[in-house]
Amino acid sequence: MRTSAILAFLFLSAICLYTASASTDSVPVSESQSNEMVRDTKDSGEDTANKNNELKPIQVELESAFDREQSQPSEGQPTEAVSDQEDSDNDTYEDTTGDEEYEYADTELNVSVIKDPIQPYNRKIYTFNDKAYYYVFKPMYTGYSKVVPEKARLSIGQFFLNIKMPIRLVNCLLQGKFKGAGTEAMRFVINTTVGVGGLFDPAKSKFHLERQDEDFGQTLAKYKLGQGYYIQWPLIGPSTIRDTVGYAGDVALNPLTLISFFIGPIEGFVTKTYDDINETSLGKGKTYESITTQAIDPYIALQDAYIQNRIKKIKE
C-alpha cells in the first residue's frame, strides 16, 4: 500500500512537471512585448545603417587615398624617374653631340691628313696659276663667251664629255661598278647617234641615264691608296700624288691623246686648251673665284676645297 502510494506520487509529479514545461513554451507574447521587440530590432537596424553611413565616406576617402598612393611613385621613385629622364636626355644629348663631334672629327681628320711638306713651292705655283688665270685664261674665256653663245658652248662641252667616255667606262669597271659601266656605254651610243655626235645629251634628258663621274684617281682610292702629298702643278692646278698618277692614267685613256699622237702634239695641245677654255667659261672660272676671292688665305681655301671635293667623289 505504501509502495503504491509512492508510485502514484511520482506519477503525479511527473505529470505536473510536463504540464508546466509545455505551458512555458506555449506562452503567447503580449502586444507590448511585441512592439518593444520590433522597436528594438528597428533601432538596431537604424544603428547599423547609421554606422554604415558614417563609415562610407571614410571608406571612400581611404580608397581615394589608396588610389593616389598607387598612382604616385614612392618617395624614391620620383628621383629615379627624374634621374632616368635626365639620363635619357643626357644620353640623347651625348649621342647627338657625339655624332656631331664624330663628324667634326672626321672632317677635321680629313683636313689634318693633308700632307703639304712642299708648301713654299706650292704657294709659288699657286701664285703663278692665279696670275695666269686672271691675266690669260679669264680674258680668253670672257672674250670667248661673248662670241660663242652659251648653248653652243654647252654643246661643245657635251661633245668633249662624250669623247672622254672611255675614261669613265674603264674606271667604272676597275671599281666594280658594272651597272655604271653599262650606263656609260648606253649613254655613248645614244648621245653619239640620237645626240648628233655627242653635241646633245638625250641619254639624260630622254632616258634618265646620268653620267658616271669616275676617274683613275678615285679608282686608286678605292684600292686603299693614300692621297700622298698635296701638289700644285703649273697650269693644271691642285692635285695630290695619287691624283697625279690618276691624271696620267686618265690622259692615257683620253681619246684626245690619240689625236695628239696621230695628228701632232701642237694640234693636241690646242684641242686640250680649247676644251679647258670652253669648260672654264661654263662656270669653272666663277667657282674658282668664289673660293679664292673671299678667303683670308686663298691657297689654303683652294687646297681645302679640292681635298673635300675629292673625298666627296670617292665616297659616292
Solvent accessible surface area in square Angstrom, and as a share of the most:
residue,aa,sasa,rsa
1,M,203,0.90
2,R,199,0.73
3,T,92,0.54
4,S,68,0.44
5,A,59,0.46
6,I,92,0.47
7,L,111,0.55
8,A,51,0.40
9,F,139,0.58
10,L,102,0.51
11,F,129,0.54
12,L,108,0.54
13,S,38,0.25
14,A,58,0.45
15,I,78,0.39
16,C,87,0.52
17,L,133,0.66
18,Y,164,0.62
19,T,77,0.45
20,A,59,0.46
21,S,62,0.40
22,A,49,0.38
23,S,60,0.38
24,T,99,0.58
25,D,122,0.63
26,S,84,0.54
27,V,101,0.58
28,P,115,0.72
29,V,91,0.52
30,S,51,0.33
31,E,136,0.61
32,S,79,0.51
33,Q,98,0.44
34,S,45,0.29
35,N,78,0.40
36,E,90,0.40
37,M,118,0.53
38,V,95,0.55
39,R,130,0.47
40,D,80,0.42
41,T,96,0.56
42,K,128,0.54
43,D,62,0.32
44,S,64,0.41
45,G,40,0.39
46,E,82,0.37
47,D,74,0.38
48,T,72,0.42
49,A,48,0.37
50,N,78,0.40
51,K,126,0.53
52,N,85,0.44
53,N,95,0.49
54,E,117,0.52
55,L,104,0.52
56,K,131,0.55
57,P,82,0.51
58,I,92,0.47
59,Q,105,0.47
60,V,79,0.45
61,E,113,0.51
62,L,115,0.57
63,E,92,0.41
64,S,42,0.27
65,A,41,0.32
66,F,122,0.51
67,D,87,0.45
68,R,133,0.49
69,E,121,0.54
70,Q,120,0.53
71,S,89,0.57
72,Q,114,0.51
73,P,70,0.44
74,S,63,0.41
75,E,168,0.76
76,G,42,0.41
77,Q,86,0.38
78,P,56,0.35
79,T,94,0.54
80,E,106,0.47
81,A,57,0.44
82,V,81,0.47
83,S,44,0.28
84,D,91,0.47
85,Q,108,0.48
86,E,92,0.41
87,D,71,0.37
88,S,56,0.36
89,D,71,0.37
90,N,75,0.39
91,D,74,0.38
92,T,82,0.48
93,Y,151,0.57
94,E,103,0.46
95,D,92,0.47
96,T,66,0.38
97,T,32,0.19
98,G,32,0.30
99,D,85,0.44
100,E,101,0.45
101,E,105,0.47
102,Y,155,0.59
103,E,110,0.49
104,Y,147,0.56
105,A,51,0.39
106,D,50,0.26
107,T,67,0.39
108,E,89,0.40
109,L,104,0.52
110,N,28,0.14
111,V,61,0.35
112,S,76,0.49
113,V,67,0.39
114,I,26,0.13
115,K,117,0.49
116,D,28,0.15
117,P,77,0.49
118,I,68,0.35
119,Q,55,0.24
120,P,95,0.59
121,Y,97,0.37
122,N,0,0.00
123,R,81,0.30
124,K,149,0.63
125,I,25,0.13
126,Y,23,0.09
127,T,63,0.36
128,F,105,0.44
129,N,22,0.11
130,D,32,0.17
131,K,110,0.47
132,A,13,0.10
133,Y,21,0.08
134,Y,73,0.28
135,Y,161,0.61
136,V,74,0.43
137,F,53,0.22
138,K,65,0.27
139,P,72,0.46
140,M,85,0.38
141,Y,23,0.09
142,T,50,0.29
143,G,33,0.32
144,Y,33,0.12
145,S,32,0.21
146,K,168,0.71
147,V,120,0.69
148,V,30,0.17
149,P,90,0.57
150,E,104,0.46
151,K,169,0.72
152,A,39,0.30
153,R,22,0.08
154,L,95,0.47
155,S,20,0.13
156,I,40,0.20
157,G,13,0.12
158,Q,24,0.11
159,F,74,0.31
160,F,13,0.06
161,L,58,0.29
162,N,10,0.05
163,I,37,0.19
164,K,40,0.17
165,M,24,0.11
166,P,39,0.25
167,I,18,0.09
168,R,16,0.06
169,L,44,0.22
170,V,47,0.27
171,N,0,0.00
172,C,0,0.00
173,L,86,0.43
174,L,73,0.36
175,Q,30,0.13
176,G,39,0.38
177,K,59,0.25
178,F,141,0.59
179,K,180,0.76
180,G,7,0.07
181,A,5,0.04
182,G,32,0.31
183,T,19,0.11
184,E,1,0.00
185,A,41,0.32
186,M,108,0.48
187,R,8,0.03
188,F,69,0.29
189,V,91,0.52
190,I,24,0.12
191,N,1,0.01
192,T,53,0.31
193,T,92,0.53
194,V,97,0.56
195,G,0,0.00
196,V,91,0.52
197,G,35,0.33
198,G,0,0.00
199,L,65,0.32
200,F,112,0.47
201,D,35,0.18
202,P,13,0.08
203,A,0,0.00
204,K,99,0.42
205,S,76,0.49
206,K,146,0.62
207,F,112,0.47
208,H,147,0.65
209,L,32,0.16
210,E,96,0.43
211,R,97,0.35
212,Q,46,0.21
213,D,69,0.36
214,E,17,0.08
215,D,26,0.13
216,F,50,0.21
217,G,2,0.02
218,Q,1,0.00
219,T,4,0.02
220,L,29,0.14
221,A,14,0.11
222,K,73,0.31
223,Y,141,0.54
224,K,183,0.78
225,L,87,0.43
226,G,53,0.51
227,Q,29,0.13
228,G,26,0.25
229,Y,104,0.40
230,Y,1,0.00
231,I,13,0.06
232,Q,1,0.01
233,W,87,0.30
234,P,57,0.36
235,L,110,0.55
236,I,101,0.51
237,G,9,0.08
238,P,32,0.20
239,S,9,0.06
240,T,1,0.01
241,I,78,0.40
242,R,22,0.08
243,D,12,0.06
244,T,38,0.22
245,V,78,0.45
246,G,1,0.01
247,Y,91,0.35
248,A,62,0.48
249,G,18,0.17
250,D,22,0.11
251,V,57,0.32
252,A,72,0.56
253,L,57,0.28
254,N,14,0.07
255,P,31,0.20
256,L,10,0.05
257,T,50,0.29
258,L,97,0.48
259,I,55,0.28
260,S,30,0.20
261,F,160,0.67
262,F,155,0.65
263,I,109,0.55
264,G,12,0.12
265,P,107,0.67
266,I,128,0.65
267,E,81,0.36
268,G,6,0.06
269,F,138,0.57
270,V,87,0.50
271,T,36,0.21
272,K,70,0.29
273,T,34,0.20
274,Y,78,0.30
275,D,7,0.04
276,D,49,0.25
277,I,13,0.07
278,N,0,0.00
279,E,78,0.35
280,T,19,0.11
281,S,17,0.11
282,L,62,0.31
283,G,27,0.26
284,K,117,0.50
285,G,1,0.01
286,K,155,0.66
287,T,76,0.44
288,Y,39,0.15
289,E,36,0.16
290,S,73,0.47
291,I,49,0.25
292,T,8,0.05
293,T,79,0.46
294,Q,157,0.70
295,A,31,0.24
296,I,183,0.93
297,D,48,0.25
298,P,43,0.27
299,Y,2,0.01
300,I,70,0.36
301,A,27,0.21
302,L,18,0.09
303,Q,13,0.06
304,D,49,0.25
305,A,32,0.25
306,Y,38,0.15
307,I,2,0.01
308,Q,53,0.23
309,N,68,0.35
310,R,25,0.09
311,I,32,0.16
312,K,124,0.52
313,K,56,0.24
314,I,30,0.15
315,K,141,0.60
316,E,117,0.52
